[in-house]
Every structure is written in C-alpha cells, then in structure tokens.
Amino acid sequence: MSFTGYLTIAIFALGIIAVFTVGLSWLIARLACKTERRLSTKTPANHGLPFESVTFTSHGVLLKGWFIPPNSTSTPWPTVIVAHGWSRNAVRMLSIARPLHEAGFGVFLYDARGHGA
C-alpha cells in the first residue's frame, strides 16, 4: 500500500474518532445538564412575608413569580430581582427575600424556564 493509502486510512480513522468524541460529549452534557423541575407548595406566606403572585411571558413562555412589597411607605420602592441558580426555583430564594424585605426593599422572585412552577 502506498503512502497516500495509509494517509487516507489515518484521516478516516481520525474522523471517526472525532465524530465519536463529539457525540459522546454531547450526550454526557445533555444528561448532566438537564434541569430537574422541583415543584413546591410553599409561598412567601410560609415565611411570614406578604406577597402578590405574578405571571408574565418571556418569548411566548408563561413564567410565574412573586412580588414581595417593601415594608416601608416611602416611594418609589427600591426593588431587588432575585434569580435562582440552575435546577433550583423561587422557593429556594425565600431565605434571601426576608432580610431584603426587612431592609425596606421590594423583592421580585420568579421561576426560570423549566424550573419550579
């Protein structure tokens, strides 16, 4: 067999290895990064906080959240938007909402796509 024949076989083998590596990496990332929706029946009321349920759309997807008004009467209300991390939901952020509320901030918590409600 000539040098060109060996080169063709080597390039073909490297191509197969590359396709296999990319495919396996994609599969592992797909399985490892899949969100786990965690629904909860808790609300800010379970933490002694007043709240209003809020719904809004983002790129045609309905999202849900809560607005916790500040405990002060001054206006305008400074408001903090609290976003949760990967595979979490707004309920997991309620521990952050309490000190913000007590400091006089309005707090907006929401569930990102595929998370929580």
PDB file as gemmi writes it, atoms N, CA and C in Angstrom:
CRYST1    1.000    1.000    1.000  90.00  90.00  90.00 P 1                      
ATOM      1  N   MET A   1       0.859  -1.170   0.000  1.00  0.00           N  
ATOM      2  CA  MET A   1       0.000   0.000   0.000  1.00  0.00           C  
ATOM      3  C   MET A   1       0.905   1.234   0.000  1.00  0.00           C  
ATOM      4  N   SER A   2       0.437   2.254  -0.695  1.00  0.00           N  
ATOM      5  CA  SER A   2       1.232   3.477  -0.822  1.00  0.00           C  
ATOM      6  C   SER A   2       0.999   4.396   0.369  1.00  0.00           C  
ATOM      7  N   PHE A   3       1.827   5.412   0.415  1.00  0.00           N  
ATOM      8  CA  PHE A   3       1.720   6.423   1.478  1.00  0.00           C  
ATOM      9  C   PHE A   3       0.348   7.103   1.446  1.00  0.00           C  
ATOM     10  N   THR A   4      -0.166   7.392   0.270  1.00  0.00           N  
ATOM     11  CA  THR A   4      -1.474   8.033   0.133  1.00  0.00           C  
ATOM     12  C   THR A   4      -2.586   7.155   0.702  1.00  0.00           C  
ATOM     13  N   GLY A   5      -2.465   5.849   0.526  1.00  0.00           N  
ATOM     14  CA  GLY A   5      -3.451   4.913   1.068  1.00  0.00           C  
ATOM     15  C   GLY A   5      -3.455   4.923   2.591  1.00  0.00           C  
ATOM     16  N   TYR A   6      -2.247   4.911   3.188  1.00  0.00           N  
ATOM     17  CA  TYR A   6      -2.146   4.974   4.652  1.00  0.00           C  
ATOM     18  C   TYR A   6      -2.667   6.307   5.188  1.00  0.00           C  
ATOM     19  N   LEU A   7      -2.371   7.383   4.483  1.00  0.00           N  
ATOM     20  CA  LEU A   7      -2.846   8.708   4.880  1.00  0.00           C  
ATOM     21  C   LEU A   7      -4.372   8.778   4.835  1.00  0.00           C  
ATOM     22  N   THR A   8      -4.968   8.212   3.821  1.00  0.00           N  
ATOM     23  CA  THR A   8      -6.430   8.187   3.691  1.00  0.00           C  
ATOM     24  C   THR A   8      -7.054   7.406   4.848  1.00  0.00           C  
ATOM     25  N   ILE A   9      -6.472   6.259   5.179  1.00  0.00           N  
ATOM     26  CA  ILE A   9      -6.982   5.453   6.299  1.00  0.00           C  
ATOM     27  C   ILE A   9      -6.835   6.214   7.612  1.00  0.00           C  
ATOM     28  N   ALA A  10      -5.700   6.885   7.825  1.00  0.00           N  
ATOM     29  CA  ALA A  10      -5.469   7.643   9.064  1.00  0.00           C  
ATOM     30  C   ALA A  10      -6.463   8.795   9.185  1.00  0.00           C  
ATOM     31  N   ILE A  11      -6.703   9.517   8.099  1.00  0.00           N  
ATOM     32  CA  ILE A  11      -7.663  10.629   8.140  1.00  0.00           C  
ATOM     33  C   ILE A  11      -9.062  10.106   8.415  1.00  0.00           C  
ATOM     34  N   PHE A  12      -9.434   8.984   7.788  1.00  0.00           N  
ATOM     35  CA  PHE A  12     -10.747   8.385   8.021  1.00  0.00           C  
ATOM     36  C   PHE A  12     -10.898   7.972   9.490  1.00  0.00           C  
ATOM     37  N   ALA A  13      -9.847   7.336  10.052  1.00  0.00           N  
ATOM     38  CA  ALA A  13      -9.897   6.898  11.455  1.00  0.00           C  
ATOM     39  C   ALA A  13     -10.005   8.099  12.395  1.00  0.00           C  
ATOM     40  N   LEU A  14      -9.242   9.160  12.129  1.00  0.00           N  
ATOM     41  CA  LEU A  14      -9.340  10.365  12.959  1.00  0.00           C  
ATOM     42  C   LEU A  14     -10.722  10.999  12.860  1.00  0.00           C  
ATOM     43  N   GLY A  15     -11.315  10.965  11.693  1.00  0.00           N  
ATOM     44  CA  GLY A  15     -12.681  11.487  11.522  1.00  0.00           C  
ATOM     45  C   GLY A  15     -13.683  10.703  12.354  1.00  0.00           C  
ATOM     46  N   ILE A  16     -13.570   9.378  12.330  1.00  0.00           N  
ATOM     47  CA  ILE A  16     -14.461   8.526  13.134  1.00  0.00           C  
ATOM     48  C   ILE A  16     -14.274   8.822  14.618  1.00  0.00           C  
ATOM     49  N   ILE A  17     -13.042   8.939  15.061  1.00  0.00           N  
ATOM     50  CA  ILE A  17     -12.757   9.250  16.473  1.00  0.00           C  
ATOM     51  C   ILE A  17     -13.327  10.616  16.839  1.00  0.00           C  
ATOM     52  N   ALA A  18     -13.186  11.607  15.965  1.00  0.00           N  
ATOM     53  CA  ALA A  18     -13.708  12.951  16.241  1.00  0.00           C  
ATOM     54  C   ALA A  18     -15.227  12.933  16.355  1.00  0.00           C  
ATOM     55  N   VAL A  19     -15.899  12.256  15.434  1.00  0.00           N  
ATOM     56  CA  VAL A  19     -17.368  12.179  15.482  1.00  0.00           C  
ATOM     57  C   VAL A  19     -17.810  11.469  16.759  1.00  0.00           C  
ATOM     58  N   PHE A  20     -17.161  10.394  17.130  1.00  0.00           N  
ATOM     59  CA  PHE A  20     -17.498   9.667  18.346  1.00  0.00           C  
ATOM     60  C   PHE A  20     -17.288  10.549  19.579  1.00  0.00           C  
ATOM     61  N   THR A  21     -16.174  11.266  19.626  1.00  0.00           N  
ATOM     62  CA  THR A  21     -15.873  12.140  20.769  1.00  0.00           C  
ATOM     63  C   THR A  21     -16.900  13.256  20.901  1.00  0.00           C  
ATOM     64  N   VAL A  22     -17.245  13.906  19.811  1.00  0.00           N  
ATOM     65  CA  VAL A  22     -18.237  14.980  19.848  1.00  0.00           C  
ATOM     66  C   VAL A  22     -19.597  14.421  20.252  1.00  0.00           C  
ATOM     67  N   GLY A  23     -19.977  13.290  19.687  1.00  0.00           N  
ATOM     68  CA  GLY A  23     -21.267  12.682  20.019  1.00  0.00           C  
ATOM     69  C   GLY A  23     -21.357  12.277  21.483  1.00  0.00           C  
ATOM     70  N   LEU A  24     -20.301  11.680  21.996  1.00  0.00           N  
ATOM     71  CA  LEU A  24     -20.287  11.272  23.399  1.00  0.00           C  
ATOM     72  C   LEU A  24     -20.307  12.494  24.320  1.00  0.00           C  
ATOM     73  N   SER A  25     -19.562  13.528  23.969  1.00  0.00           N  
ATOM     74  CA  SER A  25     -19.560  14.763  24.775  1.00  0.00           C  
ATOM     75  C   SER A  25     -20.944  15.396  24.803  1.00  0.00           C  
ATOM     76  N   TRP A  26     -21.603  15.426  23.653  1.00  0.00           N  
ATOM     77  CA  TRP A  26     -22.953  15.989  23.583  1.00  0.00           C  
ATOM     78  C   TRP A  26     -23.905  15.188  24.471  1.00  0.00           C  
ATOM     79  N   LEU A  27     -23.829  13.864  24.412  1.00  0.00           N  
ATOM     80  CA  LEU A  27     -24.714  13.014  25.209  1.00  0.00           C  
ATOM     81  C   LEU A  27     -24.482  13.221  26.704  1.00  0.00           C  
ATOM     82  N   ILE A  28     -23.238  13.269  27.127  1.00  0.00           N  
ATOM     83  CA  ILE A  28     -22.926  13.479  28.546  1.00  0.00           C  
ATOM     84  C   ILE A  28     -23.422  14.841  29.006  1.00  0.00           C  
ATOM     85  N   ALA A  29     -23.184  15.887  28.202  1.00  0.00           N  
ATOM     86  CA  ALA A  29     -23.654  17.232  28.566  1.00  0.00           C  
ATOM     87  C   ALA A  29     -25.171  17.271  28.630  1.00  0.00           C  
ATOM     88  N   ARG A  30     -25.834  16.621  27.698  1.00  0.00           N  
ATOM     89  CA  ARG A  30     -27.305  16.609  27.663  1.00  0.00           C  
ATOM     90  C   ARG A  30     -27.876  15.956  28.917  1.00  0.00           C  
ATOM     91  N   LEU A  31     -27.277  14.855  29.337  1.00  0.00           N  
ATOM     92  CA  LEU A  31     -27.775  14.141  30.521  1.00  0.00           C  
ATOM     93  C   LEU A  31     -27.395  14.845  31.817  1.00  0.00           C  
ATOM     94  N   ALA A  32     -26.193  15.388  31.892  1.00  0.00           N  
ATOM     95  CA  ALA A  32     -25.712  16.003  33.130  1.00  0.00           C  
ATOM     96  C   ALA A  32     -26.334  17.373  33.381  1.00  0.00           C  
ATOM     97  N   CYS A  33     -26.698  18.081  32.342  1.00  0.00           N  
ATOM     98  CA  CYS A  33     -27.186  19.458  32.496  1.00  0.00           C  
ATOM     99  C   CYS A  33     -28.699  19.575  32.423  1.00  0.00           C  
ATOM    100  N   LYS A  34     -29.404  18.475  32.370  1.00  0.00           N  
ATOM    101  CA  LYS A  34     -30.850  18.517  32.304  1.00  0.00           C  
ATOM    102  C   LYS A  34     -31.407  19.038  33.630  1.00  0.00           C  
ATOM    103  N   THR A  35     -32.308  20.020  33.540  1.00  0.00           N  
ATOM    104  CA  THR A  35     -32.877  20.570  34.764  1.00  0.00           C  
ATOM    105  C   THR A  35     -33.868  19.588  35.372  1.00  0.00           C  
ATOM    106  N   GLU A  36     -33.943  19.623  36.665  1.00  0.00           N  
ATOM    107  CA  GLU A  36     -34.912  18.808  37.385  1.00  0.00           C  
ATOM    108  C   GLU A  36     -35.939  19.758  37.974  1.00  0.00           C  
ATOM    109  N   ARG A  37     -37.156  19.717  37.453  1.00  0.00           N  
ATOM    110  CA  ARG A  37     -38.201  20.618  37.922  1.00  0.00           C  
ATOM    111  C   ARG A  37     -38.602  20.228  39.334  1.00  0.00           C  
ATOM    112  N   ARG A  38     -38.496  21.172  40.244  1.00  0.00           N  
ATOM    113  CA  ARG A  38     -38.827  20.931  41.647  1.00  0.00           C  
ATOM    114  C   ARG A  38     -40.008  21.810  42.032  1.00  0.00           C  
ATOM    115  N   LEU A  39     -41.167  21.216  42.090  1.00  0.00           N  
ATOM    116  CA  LEU A  39     -42.361  21.949  42.469  1.00  0.00           C  
ATOM    117  C   LEU A  39     -42.473  21.984  43.986  1.00  0.00           C  
ATOM    118  N   SER A  40     -43.038  23.058  44.493  1.00  0.00           N  
ATOM    119  CA  SER A  40     -43.201  23.200  45.932  1.00  0.00           C  
ATOM    120  C   SER A  40     -44.520  23.904  46.201  1.00  0.00           C  
ATOM    121  N   THR A  41     -45.124  23.584  47.320  1.00  0.00           N  
ATOM    122  CA  THR A  41     -46.365  24.248  47.702  1.00  0.00           C  
ATOM    123  C   THR A  41     -46.101  25.439  48.616  1.00  0.00           C  
ATOM    124  N   LYS A  42     -44.850  25.683  48.957  1.00  0.00           N  
ATOM    125  CA  LYS A  42     -44.521  26.809  49.833  1.00  0.00           C  
ATOM    126  C   LYS A  42     -44.625  28.122  49.077  1.00  0.00           C  
ATOM    127  N   THR A  43     -44.932  29.170  49.831  1.00  0.00           N  
ATOM    128  CA  THR A  43     -45.012  30.523  49.297  1.00  0.00           C  
ATOM    129  C   THR A  43     -44.313  31.455  50.289  1.00  0.00           C  
ATOM    130  N   PRO A  44     -44.166  32.725  49.946  1.00  0.00           N  
ATOM    131  CA  PRO A  44     -43.606  33.656  50.923  1.00  0.00           C  
ATOM    132  C   PRO A  44     -44.421  33.727  52.217  1.00  0.00           C  
ATOM    133  N   ALA A  45     -45.709  33.418  52.150  1.00  0.00           N  
ATOM    134  CA  ALA A  45     -46.542  33.426  53.356  1.00  0.00           C  
ATOM    135  C   ALA A  45     -46.035  32.424  54.394  1.00  0.00           C  
ATOM    136  N   ASN A  46     -45.428  31.321  53.937  1.00  0.00           N  
ATOM    137  CA  ASN A  46     -44.856  30.351  54.868  1.00  0.00           C  
ATOM    138  C   ASN A  46     -43.690  30.936  55.651  1.00  0.00           C  
ATOM    139  N   HIS A  47     -43.118  32.032  55.158  1.00  0.00           N  
ATOM    140  CA  HIS A  47     -42.008  32.709  55.819  1.00  0.00           C  
ATOM    141  C   HIS A  47     -42.459  34.027  56.446  1.00  0.00           C  
ATOM    142  N   GLY A  48     -43.785  34.212  56.561  1.00  0.00           N  
ATOM    143  CA  GLY A  48     -44.324  35.423  57.180  1.00  0.00           C  
ATOM    144  C   GLY A  48     -44.185  36.671  56.323  1.00  0.00           C  
ATOM    145  N   LEU A  49     -44.102  36.508  55.007  1.00  0.00           N  
ATOM    146  CA  LEU A  49     -43.932  37.649  54.119  1.00  0.00           C  
ATOM    147  C   LEU A  49     -45.197  37.889  53.297  1.00  0.00           C  
ATOM    148  N   PRO A  50     -45.629  39.150  53.170  1.00  0.00           N  
ATOM    149  CA  PRO A  50     -46.760  39.440  52.286  1.00  0.00           C  
ATOM    150  C   PRO A  50     -46.289  39.308  50.836  1.00  0.00           C  
ATOM    151  N   PHE A  51     -47.184  38.901  49.933  1.00  0.00           N  
ATOM    152  CA  PHE A  51     -46.755  38.764  48.542  1.00  0.00           C  
ATOM    153  C   PHE A  51     -47.939  38.850  47.591  1.00  0.00           C  
ATOM    154  N   GLU A  52     -47.614  39.104  46.339  1.00  0.00           N  
ATOM    155  CA  GLU A  52     -48.590  39.060  45.249  1.00  0.00           C  
ATOM    156  C   GLU A  52     -48.061  38.077  44.220  1.00  0.00           C  
ATOM    157  N   SER A  53     -48.910  37.184  43.730  1.00  0.00           N  
ATOM    158  CA  SER A  53     -48.499  36.278  42.656  1.00  0.00           C  
ATOM    159  C   SER A  53     -48.403  37.067  41.356  1.00  0.00           C  
ATOM    160  N   VAL A  54     -47.404  36.766  40.565  1.00  0.00           N  
ATOM    161  CA  VAL A  54     -47.159  37.474  39.310  1.00  0.00           C  
ATOM    162  C   VAL A  54     -46.972  36.454  38.203  1.00  0.00           C  
ATOM    163  N   THR A  55     -47.548  36.723  37.027  1.00  0.00           N  
ATOM    164  CA  THR A  55     -47.275  35.920  35.840  1.00  0.00           C  
ATOM    165  C   THR A  55     -46.866  36.861  34.718  1.00  0.00           C  
ATOM    166  N   PHE A  56     -45.960  36.397  33.888  1.00  0.00           N  
ATOM    167  CA  PHE A  56     -45.526  37.179  32.733  1.00  0.00           C  
ATOM    168  C   PHE A  56     -45.003  36.213  31.681  1.00  0.00           C  
ATOM    169  N   THR A  57     -44.868  36.685  30.458  1.00  0.00           N  
ATOM    170  CA  THR A  57     -44.364  35.829  29.392  1.00  0.00           C  
ATOM    171  C   THR A  57     -42.979  36.276  28.961  1.00  0.00           C  
ATOM    172  N   SER A  58     -42.190  35.305  28.576  1.00  0.00           N  
ATOM    173  CA  SER A  58     -40.854  35.551  28.036  1.00  0.00           C  
ATOM    174  C   SER A  58     -40.724  34.704  26.775  1.00  0.00           C  
ATOM    175  N   HIS A  59     -40.669  35.352  25.642  1.00  0.00           N  
ATOM    176  CA  HIS A  59     -40.581  34.663  24.350  1.00  0.00           C  
ATOM    177  C   HIS A  59     -41.711  33.636  24.209  1.00  0.00           C  
ATOM    178  N   GLY A  60     -42.913  34.026  24.618  1.00  0.00           N  
ATOM    179  CA  GLY A  60     -44.083  33.178  24.474  1.00  0.00           C  
ATOM    180  C   GLY A  60     -44.265  32.121  25.544  1.00  0.00           C  
ATOM    181  N   VAL A  61     -43.384  32.064  26.533  1.00  0.00           N  
ATOM    182  CA  VAL A  61     -43.488  31.070  27.612  1.00  0.00           C  
ATOM    183  C   VAL A  61     -43.983  31.773  28.873  1.00  0.00           C  
ATOM    184  N   LEU A  62     -45.030  31.218  29.489  1.00  0.00           N  
ATOM    185  CA  LEU A  62     -45.584  31.785  30.718  1.00  0.00           C  
ATOM    186  C   LEU A  62     -44.673  31.461  31.893  1.00  0.00           C  
ATOM    187  N   LEU A  63     -44.251  32.492  32.615  1.00  0.00           N  
ATOM    188  CA  LEU A  63     -43.422  32.324  33.805  1.00  0.00           C  
ATOM    189  C   LEU A  63     -44.189  32.844  35.011  1.00  0.00           C  
ATOM    190  N   LYS A  64     -43.896  32.271  36.173  1.00  0.00           N  
ATOM    191  CA  LYS A  64     -44.592  32.655  37.400  1.00  0.00           C  
ATOM    192  C   LYS A  64     -43.599  33.127  38.444  1.00  0.00           C  
ATOM    193  N   GLY A  65     -44.075  34.009  39.313  1.00  0.00           N  
ATOM    194  CA  GLY A  65     -43.219  34.513  40.368  1.00  0.00           C  
ATOM    195  C   GLY A  65     -44.027  35.188  41.455  1.00  0.00           C  
ATOM    196  N   TRP A  66     -43.323  35.871  42.351  1.00  0.00           N  
ATOM    197  CA  TRP A  66     -43.939  36.587  43.463  1.00  0.00           C  
ATOM    198  C   TRP A  66     -43.310  37.961  43.584  1.00  0.00           C  
ATOM    199  N   PHE A  67     -44.124  38.925  43.943  1.00  0.00           N  
ATOM    200  CA  PHE A  67     -43.610  40.234  44.317  1.00  0.00           C  
ATOM    201  C   PHE A  67     -43.898  40.424  45.795  1.00  0.00           C  
ATOM    202  N   ILE A  68     -42.848  40.673  46.555  1.00  0.00           N  
ATOM    203  CA  ILE A  68     -42.967  40.936  47.992  1.00  0.00           C  
ATOM    204  C   ILE A  68     -42.755  42.433  48.170  1.00  0.00           C  
ATOM    205  N   PRO A  69     -43.832  43.183  48.487  1.00  0.00           N  
ATOM    206  CA  PRO A  69     -43.674  44.635  48.610  1.00  0.00           C  
ATOM    207  C   PRO A  69     -42.823  44.999  49.827  1.00  0.00           C  
ATOM    208  N   PRO A  70     -42.154  46.139  49.766  1.00  0.00           N  
ATOM    209  CA  PRO A  70     -41.323  46.534  50.912  1.00  0.00           C  
ATOM    210  C   PRO A  70     -42.196  46.869  52.115  1.00  0.00           C  
ATOM    211  N   ASN A  71     -41.596  46.814  53.287  1.00  0.00           N  
ATOM    212  CA  ASN A  71     -42.352  47.117  54.499  1.00  0.00           C  
ATOM    213  C   ASN A  71     -42.298  48.606  54.836  1.00  0.00           C  
ATOM    214  N   SER A  72     -41.872  49.435  53.892  1.00  0.00           N  
ATOM    215  CA  SER A  72     -41.839  50.880  54.124  1.00  0.00           C  
ATOM    216  C   SER A  72     -42.885  51.562  53.250  1.00  0.00           C  
ATOM    217  N   THR A  73     -43.251  52.771  53.630  1.00  0.00           N  
ATOM    218  CA  THR A  73     -44.262  53.505  52.868  1.00  0.00           C  
ATOM    219  C   THR A  73     -43.636  54.505  51.909  1.00  0.00           C  
ATOM    220  N   SER A  74     -42.311  54.605  51.896  1.00  0.00           N  
ATOM    221  CA  SER A  74     -41.658  55.563  51.009  1.00  0.00           C  
ATOM    222  C   SER A  74     -41.776  55.104  49.557  1.00  0.00           C  
ATOM    223  N   THR A  75     -41.893  56.074  48.670  1.00  0.00           N  
ATOM    224  CA  THR A  75     -41.929  55.760  47.248  1.00  0.00           C  
ATOM    225  C   THR A  75     -40.858  56.573  46.550  1.00  0.00           C  
ATOM    226  N   PRO A  76     -40.285  56.193  45.476  1.00  0.00           N  
ATOM    227  CA  PRO A  76     -40.550  54.907  44.811  1.00  0.00           C  
ATOM    228  C   PRO A  76     -39.936  53.741  45.586  1.00  0.00           C  
ATOM    229  N   TRP A  77     -40.490  52.582  45.373  1.00  0.00           N  
ATOM    230  CA  TRP A  77     -39.997  51.406  46.065  1.00  0.00           C  
ATOM    231  C   TRP A  77     -38.735  50.891  45.391  1.00  0.00           C  
ATOM    232  N   PRO A  78     -37.642  50.825  46.112  1.00  0.00           N  
ATOM    233  CA  PRO A  78     -36.485  50.143  45.522  1.00  0.00           C  
ATOM    234  C   PRO A  78     -36.779  48.649  45.519  1.00  0.00           C  
ATOM    235  N   THR A  79     -36.554  48.004  44.394  1.00  0.00           N  
ATOM    236  CA  THR A  79     -36.894  46.590  44.264  1.00  0.00           C  
ATOM    237  C   THR A  79     -35.677  45.798  43.805  1.00  0.00           C  
ATOM    238  N   VAL A  80     -35.494  44.630  44.397  1.00  0.00           N  
ATOM    239  CA  VAL A  80     -34.412  43.725  44.044  1.00  0.00           C  
ATOM    240  C   VAL A  80     -35.017  42.520  43.327  1.00  0.00           C  
ATOM    241  N   ILE A  81     -34.458  42.174  42.181  1.00  0.00           N  
ATOM    242  CA  ILE A  81     -34.890  40.979  41.453  1.00  0.00           C  
ATOM    243  C   ILE A  81     -33.936  39.855  41.821  1.00  0.00           C  
ATOM    244  N   VAL A  82     -34.492  38.767  42.340  1.00  0.00           N  
ATOM    245  CA  VAL A  82     -33.672  37.633  42.781  1.00  0.00           C  
ATOM    246  C   VAL A  82     -33.893  36.479  41.810  1.00  0.00           C  
ATOM    247  N   ALA A  83     -32.832  36.055  41.150  1.00  0.00           N  
ATOM    248  CA  ALA A  83     -32.896  34.924  40.220  1.00  0.00           C  
ATOM    249  C   ALA A  83     -32.196  33.719  40.846  1.00  0.00           C  
ATOM    250  N   HIS A  84     -32.817  32.579  40.742  1.00  0.00           N  
ATOM    251  CA  HIS A  84     -32.243  31.359  41.320  1.00  0.00           C  
ATOM    252  C   HIS A  84     -31.193  30.760  40.391  1.00  0.00           C  
ATOM    253  N   GLY A  85     -30.494  29.757  40.886  1.00  0.00           N  
ATOM    254  CA  GLY A  85     -29.469  29.078  40.106  1.00  0.00           C  
ATOM    255  C   GLY A  85     -30.034  27.893  39.347  1.00  0.00           C  
ATOM    256  N   TRP A  86     -29.149  27.160  38.694  1.00  0.00           N  
ATOM    257  CA  TRP A  86     -29.531  26.011  37.883  1.00  0.00           C  
ATOM    258  C   TRP A  86     -30.175  24.928  38.740  1.00  0.00           C  
ATOM    259  N   SER A  87     -31.261  24.380  38.250  1.00  0.00           N  
ATOM    260  CA  SER A  87     -32.000  23.298  38.910  1.00  0.00           C  
ATOM    261  C   SER A  87     -32.536  23.701  40.283  1.00  0.00           C  
ATOM    262  N   ARG A  88     -32.854  24.968  40.447  1.00  0.00           N  
ATOM    263  CA  ARG A  88     -33.464  25.495  41.672  1.00  0.00           C  
ATOM    264  C   ARG A  88     -34.776  26.179  41.295  1.00  0.00           C  
ATOM    265  N   ASN A  89     -35.396  26.862  42.256  1.00  0.00           N  
ATOM    266  CA  ASN A  89     -36.606  27.619  41.966  1.00  0.00           C  
ATOM    267  C   ASN A  89     -36.745  28.772  42.955  1.00  0.00           C  
ATOM    268  N   ALA A  90     -37.816  29.558  42.790  1.00  0.00           N  
ATOM    269  CA  ALA A  90     -38.008  30.753  43.613  1.00  0.00           C  
ATOM    270  C   ALA A  90     -38.140  30.413  45.098  1.00  0.00           C  
ATOM    271  N   VAL A  91     -38.718  29.271  45.420  1.00  0.00           N  
ATOM    272  CA  VAL A  91     -38.887  28.878  46.822  1.00  0.00           C  
ATOM    273  C   VAL A  91     -37.536  28.817  47.526  1.00  0.00           C  
ATOM    274  N   ARG A  92     -36.503  28.361  46.813  1.00  0.00           N  
ATOM    275  CA  ARG A  92     -35.173  28.238  47.411  1.00  0.00           C  
ATOM    276  C   ARG A  92     -34.549  29.600  47.714  1.00  0.00           C  
ATOM    277  N   MET A  93     -35.118  30.677  47.157  1.00  0.00           N  
ATOM    278  CA  MET A  93     -34.574  32.021  47.357  1.00  0.00           C  
ATOM    279  C   MET A  93     -35.308  32.803  48.448  1.00  0.00           C  
ATOM    280  N   LEU A  94     -36.294  32.187  49.084  1.00  0.00           N  
ATOM    281  CA  LEU A  94     -37.063  32.894  50.121  1.00  0.00           C  
ATOM    282  C   LEU A  94     -36.198  33.290  51.317  1.00  0.00           C  
ATOM    283  N   SER A  95     -35.152  32.535  51.594  1.00  0.00           N  
ATOM    284  CA  SER A  95     -34.285  32.905  52.715  1.00  0.00           C  
ATOM    285  C   SER A  95     -33.546  34.216  52.434  1.00  0.00           C  
ATOM    286  N   ILE A  96     -33.337  34.536  51.170  1.00  0.00           N  
ATOM    287  CA  ILE A  96     -32.714  35.794  50.792  1.00  0.00           C  
ATOM    288  C   ILE A  96     -33.740  36.925  50.820  1.00  0.00           C  
ATOM    289  N   ALA A  97     -34.991  36.604  50.536  1.00  0.00           N  
ATOM    290  CA  ALA A  97     -36.049  37.616  50.455  1.00  0.00           C  
ATOM    291  C   ALA A  97     -36.334  38.269  51.805  1.00  0.00           C  
ATOM    292  N   ARG A  98     -36.298  37.499  52.873  1.00  0.00           N  
ATOM    293  CA  ARG A  98     -36.635  38.052  54.196  1.00  0.00           C  
ATOM    294  C   ARG A  98     -35.737  39.223  54.587  1.00  0.00           C  
ATOM    295  N   PRO A  99     -34.406  39.082  54.599  1.00  0.00           N  
ATOM    296  CA  PRO A  99     -33.575  40.233  55.000  1.00  0.00           C  
ATOM    297  C   PRO A  99     -33.705  41.422  54.049  1.00  0.00           C  
ATOM    298  N   LEU A 100     -33.933  41.170  52.773  1.00  0.00           N  
ATOM    299  CA  LEU A 100     -34.132  42.275  51.833  1.00  0.00           C  
ATOM    300  C   LEU A 100     -35.431  43.020  52.152  1.00  0.00           C  
ATOM    301  N   HIS A 101     -36.474  42.258  52.445  1.00  0.00           N  
ATOM    302  CA  HIS A 101     -37.769  42.849  52.810  1.00  0.00           C  
ATOM    303  C   HIS A 101     -37.635  43.669  54.097  1.00  0.00           C  
ATOM    304  N   GLU A 102     -36.948  43.118  55.077  1.00  0.00           N  
ATOM    305  CA  GLU A 102     -36.776  43.826  56.352  1.00  0.00           C  
ATOM    306  C   GLU A 102     -35.920  45.082  56.196  1.00  0.00           C  
ATOM    307  N   ALA A 103     -35.061  45.112  55.170  1.00  0.00           N  
ATOM    308  CA  ALA A 103     -34.227  46.294  54.920  1.00  0.00           C  
ATOM    309  C   ALA A 103     -34.977  47.368  54.125  1.00  0.00           C  
ATOM    310  N   GLY A 104     -36.249  47.088  53.771  1.00  0.00           N  
ATOM    311  CA  GLY A 104     -37.055  48.092  53.079  1.00  0.00           C  
ATOM    312  C   GLY A 104     -37.119  47.944  51.571  1.00  0.00           C  
ATOM    313  N   PHE A 105     -36.627  46.835  51.046  1.00  0.00           N  
ATOM    314  CA  PHE A 105     -36.678  46.611  49.605  1.00  0.00           C  
ATOM    315  C   PHE A 105     -37.917  45.823  49.210  1.00  0.00           C  
ATOM    316  N   GLY A 106     -38.427  46.100  48.021  1.00  0.00           N  
ATOM    317  CA  GLY A 106     -39.375  45.192  47.396  1.00  0.00           C  
ATOM    318  C   GLY A 106     -38.550  44.057  46.813  1.00  0.00           C  
ATOM    319  N   VAL A 107     -39.109  42.860  46.767  1.00  0.00           N  
ATOM    320  CA  VAL A 107     -38.359  41.706  46.264  1.00  0.00           C  
ATOM    321  C   VAL A 107     -39.204  41.001  45.214  1.00  0.00           C  
ATOM    322  N   PHE A 108     -38.611  40.769  44.056  1.00  0.00           N  
ATOM    323  CA  PHE A 108     -39.274  40.023  42.995  1.00  0.00           C  
ATOM    324  C   PHE A 108     -38.529  38.716  42.784  1.00  0.00           C  
ATOM    325  N   LEU A 109     -39.243  37.597  42.978  1.00  0.00           N  
ATOM    326  CA  LEU A 109     -38.682  36.254  42.776  1.00  0.00           C  
ATOM    327  C   LEU A 109     -39.477  35.574  41.666  1.00  0.00           C  
ATOM    328  N   TYR A 110     -38.815  34.821  40.822  1.00  0.00           N  
ATOM    329  CA  TYR A 110     -39.533  34.127  39.757  1.00  0.00           C  
ATOM    330  C   TYR A 110     -38.847  32.796  39.458  1.00  0.00           C  
ATOM    331  N   ASP A 111     -39.604  31.920  38.807  1.00  0.00           N  
ATOM    332  CA  ASP A 111     -39.063  30.627  38.360  1.00  0.00           C  
ATOM    333  C   ASP A 111     -38.673  30.754  36.897  1.00  0.00           C  
ATOM    334  N   ALA A 112     -37.431  30.461  36.585  1.00  0.00           N  
ATOM    335  CA  ALA A 112     -36.967  30.483  35.195  1.00  0.00           C  
ATOM    336  C   ALA A 112     -37.594  29.329  34.420  1.00  0.00           C  
ATOM    337  N   ARG A 113     -37.440  29.353  33.115  1.00  0.00           N  
ATOM    338  CA  ARG A 113     -37.997  28.282  32.278  1.00  0.00           C  
ATOM    339  C   ARG A 113     -37.528  26.906  32.732  1.00  0.00           C  
ATOM    340  N   GLY A 114     -38.460  25.975  32.844  1.00  0.00           N  
ATOM    341  CA  GLY A 114     -38.116  24.613  33.210  1.00  0.00           C  
ATOM    342  C   GLY A 114     -37.773  24.399  34.669  1.00  0.00           C  
ATOM    343  N   HIS A 115     -37.991  25.407  35.489  1.00  0.00           N  
ATOM    344  CA  HIS A 115     -37.682  25.330  36.917  1.00  0.00           C  
ATOM    345  C   HIS A 115     -38.933  25.695  37.703  1.00  0.00           C  
ATOM    346  N   GLY A 116     -39.229  24.976  38.735  1.00  0.00           N  
ATOM    347  CA  GLY A 116     -40.346  25.329  39.622  1.00  0.00           C  
ATOM    348  C   GLY A 116     -41.677  25.346  38.906  1.00  0.00           C  
ATOM    349  N   ALA A 117     -42.496  26.366  39.231  1.00  0.00           N  
ATOM    350  CA  ALA A 117     -43.842  26.459  38.641  1.00  0.00           C  
ATOM    351  C   ALA A 117     -43.769  26.902  37.203  1.00  0.00           C  
TER     352      ALA A 117                                                      
END                                                                             
